Amino acid sequence: MNSSRINSRGYVLKWGRCEAYAAVYPTVPDWVLNFSPLPSLSSPHRNLSAFPAAQSEHLQQKMSENGALPLRGKVLTVDTMNANVKKVDYAVRGPIVQRAVQIEKELKEGVKKPFEEVIKANIGDAHAMGQRPITFFRQVIALCTYPQLLDDNKFPEDAKNRARRILQSCGGNSIGAYTTSQGIDCVRHDVASYIQRRDGGIPSDPDNIYLTTGASDGIVTILKLLTAGEGRTRTGVMISIPQYPLYSASIAELGAVQINYYLNEEKCWSLDISELQRSLHAAREHCNPRVLCIINPGNPTGQVQSRQCIEDVIRFAAKENLFLMADEVYQDNVYAEGCEFHSFKKVLFEMGPEYSSKVELASFHSTSKCYMGECGFRGGYMEVINMDPEVKAQLTKLVSVRLCPPAPGQALMDLVVNSPQPGEPSYQTFMKERTAVLSALAEKAKLTEEILNTVPGISCNPVQGAMYSFPRITLPERAINEAKAKGQAPDMFYCMKLLEESGICLVPGSGFGQREGTYHFRMTILPPTDKLKIMLNKLKEFHQKFTQQYS
């Protein structure tokens, strides 16, 4: 509306946010004019809360009598929003990464920096770091997405057979249709067969398999089922420190209680049962510990749990009546000599009925890590063991609320668990690509450890598995004091300076949790080998310069 009107003082009242005043008052009273620095009442002074209370109430009443909508503040504000959401923190995409994105834009705009590109080593996103997709996986996904390609002789027959089987299990033979909430039936059967092969013949029931939107979705869903109570009866969730921030963020969002147990950095980030016991005992003073979360191989610490350690954890969970959550998304990422991946389910059943019939377990896998690195497809699964049938029915109901996981992600998960076999046309190429990816990661894991340990003030444990190193850094007292004066964690201060001066994007250890008085950063080992060497050498130079500057 472009109309305006003149009040008794000759000021123009523009229709818009002020038209409500004009509708109520043909002549605007002095207290309105005194409140707003006119001549233009369309200026920003619009907040009724600034009016004297009696006059504000009078104005609201007049507006209501004249049929005008009363002026109100926003329904959703920081003060009225869900308080749990404000507690959520996710360092992997936090302030450092946001600044890195800004710097990338500045570089594109021609702003001069001491570097030519930002190297993002903050997140386990393999393809973003240049890893090539596995050919067979993309061939089948292409066929599923565009079935007309099934008539094209460029595609191998085993890829076509996989695509036909998946499409036949989809509504209307289309990957664009909703699937059942628990996931495509043939994919769940393939997942169960894969688990049975992986675990040496221990049976897996497809009805215990739930396909998920990445492993994260399954983890949050199980935590939702477990979160209950108020005050001292609130659910406590035991998580390793350092931890992957998905856990702390989800616990905060759900209103559960985070229970920290510390990994032993001096023993290559190993897990001590005595530390679990200490943590549990202390937590029982203020909450009800019900869940124990394990990440194996570890994120951000890169350790691989021994079989003995897994047995000890299972005994502890059985004794203390804890629900076990095993995050096993890095199960193919094992590099160190003498290390081997053992699934919690396999160890559980090999320990005999005393444990296998009692301990409740949910284990998780994903298409995003290992040799696949297909993060964007958001494919994953979880297997639940010994879950109460009535609770399982509630789980099925809960996942049905979101209809289904993305069908392309489900299809990709099927290919991970049903990859080319000896004698099939794609087998040799598939094995060559898979081996190349894992061999390169093993080489980069060793390279990262070796170079970082040549830097005075940096110590790095062996990267036994997963995709990350979590080195400890010694910071000068002056740097620590300056960081605190700025209201920053010292390792955040360090990582921000590293980004600004070297273009290297890492995540401070404070975003994952660490023992008081220690400082770390997490970096991925995913960049191509030549770029990783450049990054590690720049990091070395920066640390020496930083130490000298603040010593």
matplotlib code that plots the C-alpha trace (Angstrom):
import matplotlib.pyplot as plt

x = [0.0, 1.5, -1.0, 0.0, -1.8, -1.1, -1.4, -2.1, 1.5, 1.9, 4.1, 3.6, 2.4, 3.4, 1.2, 3.2, 4.3, 2.7, -0.7, -2.0, -1.3, -3.0, -6.0, -6.5, -5.6, -6.7, -4.6, -1.5, -1.0, 2.0, 3.4, 3.8, 5.5, 7.8, 8.7, 9.7, 12.2, 9.9, 9.3, 9.1, 7.1, 8.2, 11.6, 12.9, 11.3, 8.5, 8.8, 5.7, 7.7, 9.4, 6.2, 5.1, 3.2, -0.2, 0.0, 1.1, -1.9, -4.2, -2.9, -3.3, -6.9, -7.8, -6.2, -8.3, -11.5, -10.8, -10.2, -6.4, -4.0, -2.2, 1.6, 3.5, 7.1, 8.2, 6.8, 10.2, 13.1, 16.4, 14.6, 11.6, 13.2, 14.0, 16.7, 18.3, 19.1, 21.1, 23.3, 24.2, 27.7, 29.2, 32.9, 33.5, 31.5, 32.0, 33.6, 36.9, 35.1, 32.8, 35.8, 37.5, 34.5, 34.8, 38.5, 37.7, 35.3, 37.9, 40.5, 38.1, 37.5, 41.2, 42.0, 45.7, 46.6, 49.9, 48.5, 46.7, 44.1, 42.4, 43.1, 40.1, 41.4, 38.5, 36.1, 36.2, 34.8, 36.9, 35.5, 35.8, 39.5, 39.9, 39.2, 37.6, 34.4, 34.4, 33.4, 31.1, 29.1, 28.5, 27.6, 24.8, 23.5, 23.5, 21.5, 19.1, 18.6, 18.2, 16.9, 17.1, 20.8, 20.1, 20.0, 23.4, 26.2, 28.8, 27.7, 28.9, 26.3, 26.9, 26.2, 23.0, 21.9, 22.4, 20.4, 17.5, 17.3, 17.2, 14.7, 12.4, 12.3, 11.2, 7.6, 6.8, 10.4, 11.6, 14.2, 12.1, 9.4, 9.1, 10.5, 9.3, 10.4, 12.8, 14.4, 14.2, 13.7, 16.3, 18.9, 18.2, 18.7, 22.0, 23.1, 22.3, 24.2, 27.2, 27.2, 27.0, 30.0, 32.0, 31.4, 32.4, 28.9, 27.1, 23.5, 22.0, 18.3, 17.1, 14.3, 16.9, 18.4, 17.2, 18.5, 19.4, 20.2, 23.9, 25.0, 24.3, 20.6, 20.6, 22.7, 20.3, 17.3, 18.6, 19.5, 15.9, 14.6, 16.9, 16.4, 14.0, 13.5, 14.0, 16.5, 18.6, 16.6, 17.6, 19.3, 23.1, 25.1, 28.7, 30.9, 34.7, 36.7, 37.9, 34.6, 32.9, 30.7, 27.6, 27.3, 27.6, 25.3, 22.6, 22.8, 22.3, 19.5, 17.6, 18.1, 20.1, 23.2, 26.7, 29.0, 32.7, 35.2, 38.7, 40.8, 44.5, 46.6, 49.8, 48.8, 47.8, 44.3, 43.4, 40.3, 40.8, 37.9, 39.0, 38.3, 34.8, 34.1, 35.3, 33.1, 30.1, 30.4, 30.7, 27.7, 25.3, 25.4, 23.4, 21.8, 20.9, 23.6, 22.0, 24.1, 27.8, 29.0, 32.1, 33.7, 35.9, 38.1, 38.3, 37.2, 39.0, 41.8, 42.4, 42.9, 41.7, 40.3, 41.9, 39.7, 40.5, 39.4, 36.1, 35.5, 36.2, 33.7, 31.0, 31.6, 31.4, 28.1, 26.6, 27.6, 26.4, 23.2, 24.2, 22.9, 25.9, 26.2, 29.0, 29.9, 31.8, 31.7, 35.5, 35.6, 37.6, 40.0, 42.7, 46.3, 48.7, 50.6, 49.1, 45.7, 42.5, 38.9, 36.6, 32.9, 31.2, 28.5, 31.0, 32.9, 29.6, 28.4, 31.8, 31.7, 28.7, 25.0, 25.8, 26.4, 24.9, 21.5, 21.6, 23.6, 21.5, 23.6, 23.0, 25.9, 26.2, 27.8, 27.8, 28.6, 30.4, 33.8, 36.0, 37.2, 33.8, 33.8, 30.3, 29.2, 26.6, 24.5, 23.7, 23.5, 23.8, 22.4, 22.0, 21.6, 19.8, 20.5, 18.4, 16.0, 12.8, 10.1, 7.7, 10.6, 11.4, 7.9, 8.3, 11.6, 9.8, 7.1, 9.7, 11.5, 8.2, 7.6, 10.3, 8.8, 12.1, 15.8, 16.9, 16.5, 19.8, 21.6, 19.9, 20.9, 24.5, 24.5, 23.5, 26.5, 28.8, 27.5, 27.0, 30.1, 31.5, 32.6, 35.3, 34.2, 32.0, 33.0, 33.6, 35.6, 39.1, 38.5, 36.6, 39.4, 42.1, 40.3, 39.4, 43.0, 44.4, 42.3, 43.0, 46.8, 47.0, 45.2, 47.7, 50.6, 49.2, 48.5, 52.1, 53.4, 51.2, 52.5, 56.2, 56.2, 54.2, 56.5, 59.5, 58.0, 59.1, 56.0, 53.8, 53.4, 51.2, 50.1, 50.2, 47.1, 46.0, 42.8, 39.9, 40.8, 42.2, 45.2, 44.7, 48.1, 48.9, 50.3, 52.3, 51.4, 53.4, 51.9, 51.6, 49.5, 47.2, 46.8, 46.0, 43.5, 41.7, 41.7, 39.9, 37.4, 38.7, 40.0, 43.8, 43.6, 40.8, 43.1, 45.9, 43.8, 42.3, 45.8, 46.9, 43.9, 44.5, 48.3, 48.6, 45.1, 45.0, 41.6, 41.8, 39.4, 40.6, 40.7, 38.4, 35.6, 36.0, 36.9, 40.3, 41.9, 42.1, 45.4, 46.0, 45.6, 45.1, 43.8, 42.1, 43.1, 42.1, 44.6, 42.4, 44.2, 46.2, 49.7, 51.5, 49.0, 49.2, 53.0, 52.7, 50.1, 52.2, 55.3, 53.3, 51.9, 55.4, 56.6, 53.6, 54.0, 57.7, 56.8, 53.9, 56.0, 58.8, 56.3, 54.7, 57.6]
y = [0.0, 3.3, 5.7, 8.1, 10.5, 13.7, 14.0, 17.2, 18.2, 17.8, 14.7, 12.0, 8.6, 6.0, 2.9, -0.2, -1.1, 2.2, 1.9, 0.2, 3.3, 5.5, 3.2, 3.6, 7.3, 9.6, 12.2, 10.6, 11.5, 13.4, 10.4, 8.5, 11.4, 11.9, 8.2, 8.1, 10.5, 11.6, 13.0, 9.4, 7.0, 4.2, 4.4, 1.4, 2.4, -0.2, -2.1, -1.7, -2.8, 0.5, 2.4, 3.1, 0.0, 1.8, 3.5, 0.2, -1.6, 1.2, 1.1, -2.7, -2.4, 0.4, -1.6, -4.7, -2.6, -1.2, -4.7, -4.1, -6.9, -6.3, -5.9, -8.8, -10.0, -13.1, -16.4, -18.1, -16.3, -17.5, -17.1, -19.2, -21.9, -25.4, -24.9, -28.2, -27.1, -24.2, -26.7, -28.5, -28.0, -29.7, -28.7, -30.6, -27.9, -25.1, -21.6, -22.8, -24.3, -21.3, -19.0, -21.4, -21.0, -17.2, -17.3, -19.4, -16.7, -14.1, -16.0, -16.2, -12.5, -11.8, -11.0, -11.6, -14.3, -16.0, -19.1, -20.0, -22.5, -23.7, -27.3, -28.7, -31.5, -31.0, -33.7, -37.3, -36.5, -38.6, -37.5, -33.9, -34.6, -36.1, -39.8, -41.3, -43.3, -47.0, -47.7, -50.6, -48.7, -45.7, -48.0, -49.7, -46.4, -44.9, -47.9, -47.7, -44.0, -44.2, -47.8, -47.1, -47.7, -51.3, -51.7, -50.1, -52.6, -50.4, -51.7, -55.1, -57.8, -58.1, -54.3, -54.8, -57.8, -55.9, -52.9, -55.1, -56.9, -53.6, -52.0, -55.1, -54.6, -50.9, -49.7, -49.3, -50.6, -47.1, -45.9, -42.7, -44.5, -44.7, -47.9, -49.7, -47.8, -50.5, -50.5, -52.3, -56.0, -57.5, -55.0, -56.0, -59.6, -58.8, -56.9, -59.9, -62.2, -59.8, -59.7, -63.5, -63.9, -61.2, -62.8, -66.3, -67.8, -66.3, -65.9, -62.5, -62.0, -59.5, -58.5, -57.1, -54.9, -51.3, -49.3, -45.7, -42.3, -42.8, -44.3, -41.0, -41.4, -44.9, -43.7, -40.8, -43.1, -45.6, -42.8, -41.5, -44.9, -44.9, -41.4, -41.1, -39.9, -36.6, -35.3, -38.1, -40.7, -39.1, -41.4, -41.2, -42.0, -43.1, -41.7, -41.9, -38.7, -37.7, -38.4, -37.7, -34.7, -36.4, -38.1, -35.0, -33.0, -35.8, -36.2, -32.5, -32.3, -35.2, -33.9, -36.9, -36.8, -37.1, -39.4, -39.0, -41.8, -41.0, -43.0, -43.5, -41.4, -42.8, -46.3, -45.4, -44.2, -47.6, -48.2, -49.2, -50.9, -49.2, -45.9, -47.1, -48.2, -44.8, -42.9, -45.1, -44.8, -41.0, -40.7, -42.7, -39.8, -37.6, -39.7, -43.2, -44.6, -46.9, -46.7, -47.4, -46.1, -47.4, -46.2, -48.8, -48.1, -44.8, -41.3, -38.9, -41.0, -43.7, -46.6, -50.2, -52.1, -55.5, -58.5, -58.7, -55.1, -55.8, -58.9, -56.8, -54.1, -56.7, -58.2, -54.7, -53.9, -57.3, -56.7, -53.1, -53.7, -51.3, -51.1, -51.3, -49.1, -50.1, -47.5, -49.6, -47.4, -47.6, -51.4, -51.7, -48.9, -50.9, -50.2, -50.9, -54.2, -56.5, -54.7, -56.4, -55.4, -57.5, -56.8, -56.5, -58.9, -61.6, -61.4, -61.3, -64.5, -66.2, -65.5, -67.9, -67.7, -66.2, -62.9, -63.5, -64.1, -61.1, -58.1, -55.6, -54.4, -52.0, -51.8, -49.4, -49.2, -46.7, -46.1, -42.9, -44.3, -47.3, -47.5, -46.2, -42.6, -42.1, -39.5, -37.7, -40.8, -41.0, -44.8, -46.9, -49.7, -50.8, -54.3, -54.7, -57.7, -58.8, -55.9, -56.3, -57.2, -54.5, -51.9, -53.1, -52.5, -48.9, -48.6, -49.6, -47.1, -44.4, -44.9, -45.0, -41.4, -40.4, -42.6, -44.2, -43.6, -42.2, -45.1, -44.3, -44.6, -48.0, -49.2, -48.1, -49.9, -53.0, -52.8, -52.4, -55.6, -57.4, -56.4, -58.2, -61.7, -63.8, -64.9, -61.8, -59.3, -56.4, -58.3, -57.5, -53.8, -53.6, -55.3, -53.2, -49.9, -51.1, -52.2, -48.9, -46.8, -48.7, -49.0, -45.2, -44.6, -46.9, -45.1, -41.7, -42.9, -43.8, -40.6, -38.4, -40.0, -39.9, -36.2, -34.9, -36.6, -34.8, -31.5, -30.3, -29.7, -32.2, -35.8, -38.2, -41.7, -44.3, -44.0, -47.6, -47.2, -44.9, -41.6, -39.2, -38.4, -36.6, -35.2, -33.5, -30.0, -28.2, -24.5, -21.7, -20.0, -16.7, -18.2, -19.9, -16.6, -14.6, -17.2, -17.0, -13.2, -13.6, -16.0, -18.9, -22.4, -22.4, -25.0, -23.1, -20.0, -22.1, -23.7, -20.3, -18.8, -21.8, -21.3, -17.5, -17.9, -21.2, -22.0, -25.3, -26.1, -28.4, -29.0, -28.1, -31.0, -29.0, -29.8, -33.5, -33.4, -33.9, -34.2, -30.9, -29.1, -30.9, -29.6, -31.4, -31.0, -33.5, -33.8, -36.2, -38.2, -38.0, -35.4, -36.8, -37.9, -34.9, -32.4, -34.2, -33.8, -30.1, -29.7, -31.5, -29.4, -26.2, -27.3, -28.0, -24.5, -22.9, -24.7, -23.7, -20.1, -20.0, -21.5, -18.9, -16.0, -16.8, -18.2]
z = [0.0, -1.0, 0.6, 3.4, 5.6, 7.5, 11.2, 13.2, 13.3, 9.6, 9.6, 7.0, 8.3, 5.7, 5.5, 6.3, 9.8, 11.1, 9.4, 12.5, 14.5, 11.9, 11.8, 15.5, 15.8, 13.0, 14.8, 16.2, 19.9, 21.2, 23.1, 19.8, 18.2, 21.1, 21.1, 17.4, 15.9, 13.0, 10.3, 9.1, 11.3, 9.0, 10.7, 12.7, 16.1, 16.0, 19.2, 21.3, 24.4, 24.3, 24.9, 28.5, 29.7, 30.1, 26.7, 25.0, 26.6, 25.5, 21.9, 21.8, 23.0, 20.5, 17.6, 18.6, 18.8, 15.3, 13.8, 13.4, 14.2, 17.5, 17.3, 18.9, 19.1, 17.3, 18.5, 18.2, 19.8, 21.4, 24.8, 23.8, 21.7, 22.8, 25.5, 24.7, 21.1, 22.4, 24.2, 21.0, 19.7, 16.6, 16.3, 13.1, 11.3, 13.8, 13.8, 12.2, 9.2, 8.8, 8.7, 6.2, 3.9, 4.2, 3.4, 0.3, -0.9, -0.2, -2.3, -5.2, -5.0, -5.3, -1.6, -1.1, 1.5, 2.5, 0.7, -2.5, -1.2, 1.9, 2.7, 4.7, 6.9, 9.4, 8.3, 7.0, 3.5, 1.2, -2.1, -1.2, -0.7, -4.2, -3.7, -6.8, -6.5, -6.8, -10.4, -9.8, -7.2, -9.4, -12.4, -10.4, -9.0, -12.5, -13.7, -10.8, -11.4, -15.1, -15.9, -19.7, -19.4, -18.7, -22.5, -22.9, -23.6, -21.9, -18.5, -17.2, -16.6, -12.8, -12.4, -14.4, -12.4, -9.1, -10.5, -11.7, -8.3, -6.4, -8.8, -8.6, -4.8, -5.2, -5.7, -9.4, -10.1, -9.3, -6.9, -6.7, -4.7, -1.0, 0.5, 3.6, 6.7, 7.9, 4.5, 1.2, 1.9, -0.4, 1.0, 4.6, 3.6, 1.9, 5.0, 7.2, 4.9, 4.9, 8.8, 8.9, 6.5, 8.3, 11.7, 10.7, 10.3, 13.4, 12.2, 11.5, 11.2, 8.5, 10.8, 13.2, 10.4, 10.0, 7.1, 8.1, 6.7, 7.4, 10.7, 12.5, 12.0, 13.6, 16.6, 17.3, 16.9, 19.5, 21.9, 21.6, 22.7, 25.7, 26.9, 29.9, 33.4, 35.2, 37.7, 39.1, 37.1, 33.8, 31.3, 31.5, 28.3, 28.7, 25.8, 25.3, 25.6, 23.1, 21.3, 18.0, 18.6, 17.2, 20.6, 22.8, 20.5, 20.4, 24.2, 24.7, 22.2, 23.8, 27.4, 28.5, 30.7, 29.2, 31.2, 30.2, 30.3, 29.3, 26.8, 27.8, 25.5, 27.0, 25.9, 22.3, 23.3, 24.8, 26.9, 30.6, 32.4, 35.7, 34.0, 32.9, 36.5, 37.9, 35.4, 36.1, 39.9, 39.8, 37.4, 39.6, 42.1, 39.7, 36.9, 35.8, 33.5, 30.9, 27.8, 26.9, 23.5, 21.9, 18.6, 17.1, 15.2, 17.0, 16.0, 16.5, 18.0, 15.4, 17.8, 17.1, 20.1, 20.9, 21.2, 24.9, 25.4, 23.6, 25.8, 28.9, 27.7, 27.1, 30.6, 32.1, 30.2, 31.4, 35.0, 35.1, 33.0, 30.3, 26.7, 24.3, 21.2, 18.9, 16.2, 13.7, 10.6, 10.1, 10.2, 6.9, 8.0, 9.9, 9.0, 11.9, 12.0, 14.6, 14.7, 13.5, 13.5, 15.7, 15.6, 19.0, 17.8, 16.9, 20.2, 22.1, 20.6, 20.9, 24.6, 24.9, 25.9, 29.3, 27.4, 23.9, 25.3, 27.7, 26.5, 24.5, 21.5, 18.6, 16.1, 13.2, 9.8, 6.9, 3.2, 4.2, 5.4, 4.8, 1.1, -0.2, 1.1, -0.3, 2.4, 0.3, -0.3, 3.4, 3.5, 6.6, 8.7, 12.3, 13.7, 17.1, 19.3, 22.3, 22.0, 23.9, 21.2, 22.5, 22.3, 18.8, 17.8, 19.1, 17.1, 13.9, 14.7, 15.3, 12.0, 10.1, 11.2, 8.8, 6.1, 4.9, 4.4, 1.0, -1.6, -3.4, -0.1, 0.6, -2.9, -2.2, 1.1, -0.7, -3.0, -0.1, 1.5, -1.8, -3.8, -6.9, -6.2, -7.9, -11.4, -11.9, -14.7, -12.3, -9.6, -10.7, -11.2, -7.9, -5.9, -7.6, -6.7, -3.1, -2.4, -3.8, -1.6, 1.6, 0.8, 0.2, 3.5, 5.3, 3.8, 4.7, 8.3, 8.7, 7.0, 9.3, 12.4, 11.3, 10.2, 13.2, 15.6, 14.2, 15.4, 18.9, 20.9, 18.9, 19.8, 17.7, 18.6, 15.8, 13.5, 13.8, 12.0, 10.9, 9.0, 11.6, 13.8, 17.2, 18.0, 21.4, 21.2, 23.8, 23.8, 25.4, 28.5, 26.8, 24.0, 26.6, 28.4, 25.2, 24.2, 27.5, 27.3, 24.0, 25.5, 23.4, 24.2, 23.7, 20.9, 19.2, 19.3, 17.8, 15.0, 14.1, 13.7, 11.7, 9.3, 8.9, 8.3, 6.5, 5.0, 6.9, 8.4, 11.4, 14.4, 17.9, 20.4, 22.8, 20.3, 21.0, 24.7, 26.3, 29.7, 31.6, 30.8, 27.5, 24.0, 20.7, 17.2, 14.9, 11.2, 8.6, 6.6, 3.5, 1.3, -1.6, -0.5, -2.2, -0.7, 2.7, 2.7, 1.9, 4.6, 7.2, 6.4, 6.6, 9.9, 11.1, 10.1, 11.7, 15.0, 15.2, 14.4, 16.8, 19.6, 19.0, 18.8, 22.2, 24.1]

ax = plt.figure().add_subplot(projection="3d")
ax.plot(x, y, z, "-o")
ax.set_aspect("equal")
plt.show()
